[in-house]
Amino acid sequence: MAIRLGFSRRGLLRGAVAAGAVGAVRPAVAGADSGGRRVAVLGGGVAGLTAAHELAERGFAVTVYERRAWGGKARSVPVPGSAGDGRPELPGEHGFRFFPGFYQHVPDTMRRIPFADNANGVWNNLVSVPQARGARLDGDDFVVPLSVDGVGIAPEVFRETLGASIATALRMPMSEELYFANRLLVFNSSCDARRLGQWENTSWRDFVGAGERSHEFRALISRSLTSLLVAAKDDIASVRTIGTMGEQFLGNPLSIGNDGSIDRVLNNPTNTAWIDPWTQRLQALGVNMVLGTEVTGLDVRDRRISRAFATDNDGTPRVIDADHFFVALPAERARQLWSPEVLAVRPELAGMDRLFTDWMSGIQYYLRSEGGIVDGHVAYIDAPWALTSISQNSLWSNKLDSYGDGTVRDCLSVDISDWNTPGIRYGKPAKECTHEEIAREVWAQMTAHLNDRGPVLREADLHSWFLDPGITWQERTGRNTNADPLLINTAGSWQYRPEPHGNLENLYLAGDYIRTNIDLATMEGANESARAAVNALLEVTGSHTPRCRTFTLYRAPELDPLRRLDESRYATAQPNLFDT
C-alpha cells in the first residue's frame, strides 16, 4: 500500500503483520446441521459472498473462509494513518466500480440486503451518473449524456442513427462512423453458433479493422471500448466479449430489460454502502465468517473432496471439514489448488493454465476542493496508461470532509488499465515505476488532458494520494508485483473456462472466470457464476428449494429474423449478411 502527502518523499506507511509459531491443527466449525448440508465457501469476494447468501437462504450451514478482506477487489480500503479528530480514515479502493443498467444478478442480490430504511435495501444506494467526458490532449473534449432517447433499430435505421450519434461526439470521418455502426450490426445480427464458433476466436482489433483506420478510430473504437471500458486489450480480446458489451451499451438505446440507468455508482464507499451490510446480513442468516485464512490444498477421496487444508495468518494450519466445497477464489489462485488428484477427476481444469490475467488497478487523489471536471466519468482518450476517473464527492451522501483530517473536499479515483506502455513523464511503464513515480505520472497524464484550456487540476489542491495496496514495489527487481490481477477474456479462451460443476461430486466453482452469460470478468459475472454453482449443488443434493434466479442479456427482438437467417448462413460457411 502507499500513501503520500502531496508528492512528498515521506516513507511508505505499512500495516503491522502479525506472525506466530505453528500451533496445533484447528478444525473448522461444523455448523448446526451435519446431515449433508455443511458447505465450506473458500473465498470471500463477490462470488463467495453470493454463494454464501444463496445457500444460507436455503437452509445450508455455511462457513466462508477469506484470506485478506471481505469483498475482494470490490471492497473499499481505509487509508492507514489518515483518520483524525474522531473521523474515520479516508476511503481508498482497488479501483472505482460502476454498475451498468444491464447488470441483473448483483442488483437482485442487493435488494435482499437490508440497509437502514431503504425499501429495496442496498439497491437504493445506487445512484445514476448522468454524463461521461472524453478528454483529449488537444482540448477538443466531448461530453456524452448517458440517458438517450430510444430509436428504432431496423438494420438501415440502426446504422444511420448510431452513425449520426457517434458523429455528434467524435471526429472520425462519417465513413468510419458508419463503418463502425455496420460492425455492430454484424455482431448483433450474428447467431449464437457464429458468436461462439467465429467471433469467440477473432480479436476485436481484427474485427473492426483498426490497423486500416484513422488515429481517432483506433483510439476511441478499438482501444477505448476495450482497455478503458472493460480493461481488455483490443489485439487479444475476443469479438464475442467486446461485442456483447457493445450490444448492451450501444445496441439497446431504450435500455429495455435493464435494471436501471446505463451508468450507476454507489452513493458512499463500497464497504459502507454494500459490503459491510452484506456481511452483517450473512451473519444474521447464520453464516460463519472466518477471516485471515488462506486455503492451500484439497484432499480427494473417491471422486469427492474429503477436506480442505488452510493456514491462518499466524501460521497455524487448519483443516476444513464440510459436505460440500465451493472454490470461490480468483482464477490465478484457484488453479493452484488443482493437484494431480483433482485433475485426474476433472482434467478440463488444466485448461485454466491457459487463461490470461493482466493489471487494472486504481489510485485515488484527495483534493482540497471539488474537481468540477464532469458530473460522471472521464476517459482520457490519449493517455498511454489508458486512464479513466470519477469525482466521487458529488455522488456520495457522506461527503469527503467527514473523513480524514476534515480538509478533503473531493476524491478523484483513477483506474490505470495499461501497465505496460511507457508514460509521458518518466518514459517507463507503470509496472516499472515506483509508487511515487506512478502518482506523478498519472497526474501528468490527467493534467495534460484537462488543463490545456485552463487549470482544472492544481497541484496546490492536492492533499494526498493512495495507491491500490495490492501493488507492491520490489526494490531488488525494480518492478511492481500485483496481488489482484484481472482476468482478461482473450480470443479463444472460452474453451479453457470451466463449468461450475463437474465430476468431483461435491466441488463447485464460482468466480469471474467461470462460463457465464455475461462472458466478462466482472462483479456481475462472479455473482452469476455463484448462482449457477449453488443451483448445481441443489441438483446434486436433490433439494426441493427454489433454484437461484438467473438472467440473460438483452438482444433486440427486431433482429431475431436476421439471427435465424444467420444460422443457415453460418451452417453453410457463408459470412453474416452485413459482413461486407
Phi, psi and omega in degrees: 000159180214135172223135179226150172270113186056229176244038179288175180251030178295156186292156180291132176274124181241141177285151178287141180247120180280138179227148180206167180286154177291127181250198182288153177294132180254126176287151176286159175293130187284329184095168188284333187242114181259012183273054178078016185241011178275125182237130173257121177258117186260096182125130185245032172277198182300319180295314182293317179294324177295314179300315180299319181297310183295321181291316182296323178294342180255014171088010178278151176271107192247136169235129180253132179245127182225139183282314193245298186201144178294137179103344179057224182292345181277349187288163166264159189232114177298137181279115185300136175076009185262353183288156178196142175053043177083355178276150177288168178295153176302142180274122172251182181195159174300326179172151181294154180229151176226163189238089180303154181299335182278355169296131180237322185288312179299311177301324178298319176294317181302324181295341182259015176247107182300145177210111177046231182260014181297130180296326181244031174060219183299331181305326179291351176276359175277133178235148182282142174257116190279338188220161169222145182241135171256116183255129179248163179292330185270005177087354180274071183277168176216150178243131183247122173291142184261000170245113189239140175296142182286160177224160173293154184231040164300150189312311183292318180295321179304310182295312187290319182291314179295320178299319179293321180293324176295322182298331181291337184248331189252166183249019179285152173302149181303327180298323180284327177296315180291326178297315180295318177300323178296320180296322176296320178296320177304312182291314185296334180262009178277141179284168181299320181298320178290320180301317182278322185277327182251305188285334175296333185254015179240138179282152179299320181299317179294321182297318182269000178060042187299328182296341182255008186250175182290166176301319181297319179296314181297319184290319187267313188273317182278311186276314187294322181286353179248287186292323182280323186273314186231019174054039177248180179239130190295337182276347180236341179289143184280152174299323181300316181289307183290322178296322178297320177293319177297325178298326180280315184285319188248338185264006180228064187298336178274357183056037180294132179081356181288154177284334181189200182297161189297330184225117179228151174226170177280153184271011177198173174308148190302318180298318181294316188272343188216301192292312180298313175301327180293311180296325177295320178296317180297318178295324177295331178278358177098007179289134176270121185252118182244110182255143178093029182230126179252124179285133185240344182188164178234138179258125183254127176222123175052049176061029175222158171274119182273331179190166175239154178247144181212168177228129176284163184300335178273007178093359182283126176288153182220139173254130182252115177257138178195169175273330180223148183233127175253119172268107183243046181257158174301157185305318184292338176266323180299318184292344174289343180271353185277085179287168175305327180291320176295314183290336177295331180263323178238072184298337181295340181292342177298334179296341179296340175294344180270353179287145188250134174240151176218186187254137163214108183225165189243162172222140180247136175249120180265125189246150179276356175218158180290139188296316181065031182280307176193158180274065182159211184275155174234131172252124182267093195303318186259010182288125181298336180266013175052064186271144166224153182213169172211139174270119194268335190299319183291342183261350183259143175281326172271106186287158187296335181287356175270004178243166172060224182270004176088000183259353181280131181249346179201159174232118174265102182267125189239132172262131174257112185259343179239109181256008187243354183258136179301144180272183185266344184261314184251351179068024181233151172289161184299328180298337183254011180257142170296169181298319179291324175295322176299314181298316179293320182293315179298317178300319180295318180293322179290315181294328177297329179275326190259334189262012183285348176237023180138159185284092176278315175255125180238129181298333179295337180275352186283116179276310182190175176218161183215122180264143176318122183293349175288344178273121183234125180280130178252105184299323184296319183264345184069030180218162174268156166245162183227119180283348186226065176292166184245133175295133178248127181281091180279159178301131179085003186279347181305322183294339181263356181268129188276166169280161182290343181215148181211217189282348170278106196303321187248022176249130182229141183247137178220131181166168185285000177264351180289153176295120181224167178294321183287334173056044179204142179288095184215169171302321180297317178296320178297317180294315180299318181295322179296321178296319179296322179293318178296318178299324176296318177298319180298325177291315182299318184274356182066029182292144177261005179289154181301144177286155176298139179287137176232158186232157174244156180284154182289140168227134183298118181296336179298338181265002181302317178300324179290326178291322177295320175298321182292333177301313180289324179293318179293321180296335179254021174062030175262150177288165173304145185306326184261004184272077183255000000 
